[in-house]
Amino acid sequence: MSHRARFAVFVIGVAGLAVLYVLAAFRLPDFGGRFHPYGERAVTSAIAERTKNVVSSVNFDQRAFDTVGEELILFASALGAVVLLRTVRREREEEAGEHGYGPADVFDALRLTGYALLPVTLLIGVYIVAHGHLSPGGGFQGGVVLGTALHLLYLTGDYPALDRLRPVPAFEAGEALAAGVFVILGLAGAGLVIPMNAMVGLEVGCAIVLVLTKFFEQALLVRTDEAGKGEGT
Amino acid sequence: MADAVLIVALALAVVMATAVVLTRDPARQAIVLSAYGVTLGILFLVLQAPDVALSQIAVGTVVVPLVVILAIHAIRRQHGERR
């Protein structure tokens, strides 16, 4: 497809999107108004389920099907990262620590902060998952916090320690298991906010760790054979 | 009063979004993107959506900039550039 044809397709697409967007925006209730047709129905049926956190009830009871789709998107992205960023024939992967990636030269203050924050952040992640049915947060938010918390170890300059702390097969199994159980729970029906939160937390945490692991490997360990001579960082 | 807080939060988000676009070096852009994520988180909090604010702060200020930085690092290393 030539540049001109591609541009024409792009213009048609953007114009169509703009028209639909403007039409949709005119039908929206006013910002900050008192008219909430969807909100009133959602809150009424959430209260009928006797939940304390309406957002969780909407996510996991009323719209669990949407949430399943959302989880599967994340699942697919983690799977894509694992498959696309694997070590291919022309590349080789170094052992973590082969080139002295850690404990690297970082400021003592940064190292201490990383080590001190790691347990606290993990605890906060578990708290956000476990209290998702009561307070703001839930499986997704807590899962992301848990998944990123591990990488505080990278901030401390200790990549080998991070590598030991996250055995990739375990996280792959955890992610697949959590995604499967979540779909089963979603089919089982309403009122399962707490186990669903736990499964989403596990799934999201594993997915984030897997994606970040693959990116870390690409950035630090994998090198192509031609370009891989004499450039250790 | 509530309106003033909302306007400040919106203005902050607009300023940081513009800063992201105007930053040309991708590595710096990732850091500015992270700061922009914080302002979006504040905006969502002001709009009484703490769940969304939590997601935004976790994903928008940590995961996305980290992935961008790692990708840039990998590309630079593959091309043998030092800075």
Interface residues (C-beta under 8 A of the other chain):
Chain A: V55 I128 P136 G137 G138 F140 Q141 V144 V145 G147 T148 H151 I208 V211 L212 F215 F216 Q218 A219 L220 V222 R223 T224 A227 E231 T233
Chain B: P50 D51 A53 L54 S55 A58 V59 V62 V63 L66 V67 L70 A71 H73 A74 R77 Q78 H79 G80 R82
